[in-house]
C-alpha cells in the first residue's frame, strides 16, 4: 500500500474539514501552525504498510484537536467552579468580599493557595497564573485541586 506524501499546502481542504468538525472559529492561523507541526511529526512517523498518509494525518490531527478541546473544557469548568459570581440576595457590595474572606480563612488555605484562589476568582487562566507566579501549569492545577478539596470540606463542616 504505497502512498506518496503530498506537500503540506495540498492538505488544506483536509485540515479545514477537521477544524470545521470541531467548530473552531475562523481565522485558522493558529490552528494552521499547529497542523503544520502535526504534519511534520506525521511525516516522520508514517508507516506506509499501515494506512494511507492522508488517513494517518487526519486521524492524528483529529485526536490533537480532540485533546485540545478536552483541555479547554476542563479549564473552563475549573474557572466556572472557582468563580463565585452569584448575584447577592441584597445589593450590599460588602457581602462578596466577606464571602471570599470566609472561604479563605475557614478552609485553611496556605498563602500560595490563597493567591492562586484570588487569581482564579479574578479570571486568570492556569497558564497566566503559572506565568505570573513562576510555577509550572501542572503545579497550579494541582494547587487548584487542593483548593477545591479544602473548600468542599470547609463548606461541608458548617
N, C-alpha and C positions, 0 to 999 in steps of 0.2 A: 504494500500500500504506500507507494511513493507519492509524496505531496510536496510541491515546491512552496517555499515560504515567500510570500509577496512582501513588497515594501510596506512600511507602516501606513503610509497615506492611503494605500489601497484597501485598508480595513476600516475606513472611516464610517461606512454605512453600518458595518457590524458593531462598531463602537457606539454609534448613535442609537442603534437598536437596543443595546444593553442599557444605555443611560436612560432611554425613554421607558424601558421596563421598570426601572427604579423610580421613575417620575422625578428625576433630578432636574432642577431648574436650569434653564439656559442663562447665560452663555456657558459653554462647556470647557473653557480654557483649562481650569484646574484639573478637571476630570480627564481631559485630553493628555495632560502631562503625566498624570498617574497611569493612564492607559499606555503611554509610551514606555514607561518603566516596566509595566507588566509585560508588554510586548517583548522588550529586550530580555527579560527573565525567561519568557516562554521560548524564545529563540534558542537560548542556552539549554533549556531542559527538554526540548521537544524530542520525542521518540516516534519516528515515522511508522514504526511497527504497531503502535497502539491506536492511533487515530489520525484524522486529518489535522493539519495545523490550525485551520480556522476554527474547528470544533474545540481543540485544546485551548486556544487563545480565548475564545468566547467563554468557555466554562471557567477558566481562571479569572477572567475579567469579571464575570458574573459573581463568583464567590468573593472576590475582593470587595465589590460594592455591597454585597450582602453583609459582609463583616463590618464595613464602614457604617452601614445603615444600623446595624445592631448596636455598635458603639455609640453612635449619635443618639439612638433611642434611650440607651441606658443613661447617658449623660443628661438628657432632658428629664428623665424620670428622677434622677438624683437631684437635679436643680429644683424640680417640682416638689419633691419631698421636703427639701430644706427651705423652700420659700414659703413662709408662713404669711401669705398675703390674703388673709381673710378680712372681710370687712368687719370692723368692730361693731358691737351692738350699740355702743354710744359713740358719738363723734368726738371722743377725747383723744387727742394725739399722744397723751402720755401712756395710754394703755399698751401700745405696741412696744415701745422700748422697755417697759416694765416686764412684759411677757418675755422679751429676749433676755433680760437680766435674770428672770426666774429660771429660764431654761439653762442658761449658762451656769448659774450659781447652784441650782439644786440637782443638776445632772452630773456634777463633779467633773467638768471638762478641764483638761490641762490647759495651760496658757496657749500652747500650739494649737490645740483643738478649738479653743475659743476664737483664735484668729481665723482659722480655716472656716469655722461656722459662720463668723461675721462676713467673711468674703463671699462665701457661698450664698448667704442670705441676700447680700447686695446684688448678686447676679454674675459673679465671676465664674468662668468655666474652670474645669480641672487644670487644663493647660495654662490658663492665665494665673491661677493660684500657684501652680508649680513654678512658673517663671518668676513671679513676684517673690516667692519665699525661697527660691534657690533649691527646691527639693524636686524629686522626680514625680511624674504624674502618678505612678503606682503608689508612692508614699502618701500622696494626697488622697487617692481613692481609698487606701487602707484606713487613713485617719477619718475619712467621712463615714466609712462603715462603722468604725468605733464610736463616732459621734452619734450615729443613728441608733446603735445599740444602747448607749448611755441615755439618750433622750427617751427612748422607748421604755427603758427600765425606770427612769425618773418619773415618767408620766403614769406608769402603772402603779407606782407606790402610793401616790396621792389618792 
